[in-house]
Amino acid sequence: MARPGGNPNIKEHGFKQQYDWPEPCDQPMTIRMPLSMKQAIKNGEIQNWQEFVRRAIALELGWELGGEVNAESTD
C-alpha cells in the first residue's frame, strides 16, 4: 500500500541509469589513490567520475567501447 500523500510519480525522480553497458554496473570496488587525485575528483575536475573510471579500466583491459577498440588490443 502506498504511503498517504506520497508522490505518485516517484519513479520519474529516482536514480537514472547514466551508463551504456551491456550488463548492470552494480558491483562496488574500492581503490586507494593519492590525496591530490581524490581532491581533483571532488573539486569537479572530472565530470561523472564513476563512468570515467569504468571506461579507463575497460580501455586498459582492451574492451570495446562504443565501437572503438583499444589500440593495444591484439585481437
C-alpha positions as CSV (number, residue, x, y, z in Angstrom):
1,M,0.0,0.0,0.0
2,A,1.3,3.4,-0.9
3,R,2.0,6.0,1.7
4,P,-0.8,8.6,2.0
5,G,0.4,11.8,0.5
6,G,3.2,10.1,-1.4
7,N,4.4,11.2,-4.8
8,P,2.6,9.1,-7.4
9,N,5.4,9.9,-10.0
10,I,8.3,8.9,-7.7
11,K,9.9,6.8,-10.5
12,E,10.4,10.0,-12.5
13,H,12.6,11.4,-9.7
14,G,14.6,8.4,-8.7
15,F,18.1,7.1,-9.8
16,K,18.5,7.2,-13.6
17,Q,21.0,4.9,-15.3
18,Q,23.8,7.1,-16.7
19,Y,25.8,4.5,-18.4
20,D,25.5,2.4,-21.5
21,W,27.0,-1.0,-20.6
22,P,25.7,-4.4,-21.8
23,E,25.3,-5.6,-18.2
24,P,24.4,-3.8,-14.9
25,C,27.1,-1.8,-13.2
26,D,26.2,-2.9,-9.7
27,Q,29.4,-4.3,-8.3
28,P,31.3,-2.0,-5.9
29,M,35.1,-1.7,-5.8
30,T,37.4,0.3,-3.6
31,I,40.7,1.7,-4.6
32,R,43.4,3.7,-2.9
33,M,44.7,6.9,-4.5
34,P,46.8,9.9,-3.7
35,L,45.0,12.7,-1.8
36,S,45.7,15.1,-4.7
37,M,43.8,12.8,-7.1
38,K,40.9,12.5,-4.8
39,Q,40.7,16.3,-4.3
40,A,40.7,16.7,-8.1
41,I,37.8,14.4,-8.4
42,K,35.9,16.0,-5.5
43,N,36.5,19.5,-6.9
44,G,34.7,18.6,-10.1
45,E,37.7,18.4,-12.4
46,I,36.3,15.1,-13.8
47,Q,32.6,15.2,-14.6
48,N,30.8,11.8,-14.0
49,W,34.0,10.3,-12.5
50,Q,32.5,6.9,-12.0
51,E,31.9,6.4,-15.7
52,F,35.3,7.9,-16.4
53,V,36.9,5.2,-14.2
54,R,34.8,2.4,-15.7
55,R,35.9,3.5,-19.2
56,A,39.6,3.8,-18.2
57,I,39.6,0.3,-16.8
58,A,37.8,-1.1,-19.8
59,L,40.3,0.5,-22.2
60,E,43.2,-0.9,-20.1
61,L,41.6,-4.3,-20.4
62,G,41.3,-3.9,-24.2
63,W,37.4,-4.0,-24.2
64,E,35.4,-2.3,-26.9
65,L,33.7,0.9,-26.1
66,G,31.1,2.4,-28.4
67,G,32.7,0.7,-31.4
68,E,36.2,1.8,-30.5
69,V,38.9,-0.7,-29.6
70,N,42.0,-0.1,-27.6
71,A,45.0,0.3,-29.9
72,E,47.0,-2.1,-27.7
73,S,44.5,-4.9,-28.2
74,T,45.9,-7.9,-30.1
75,D,42.6,-9.4,-31.2
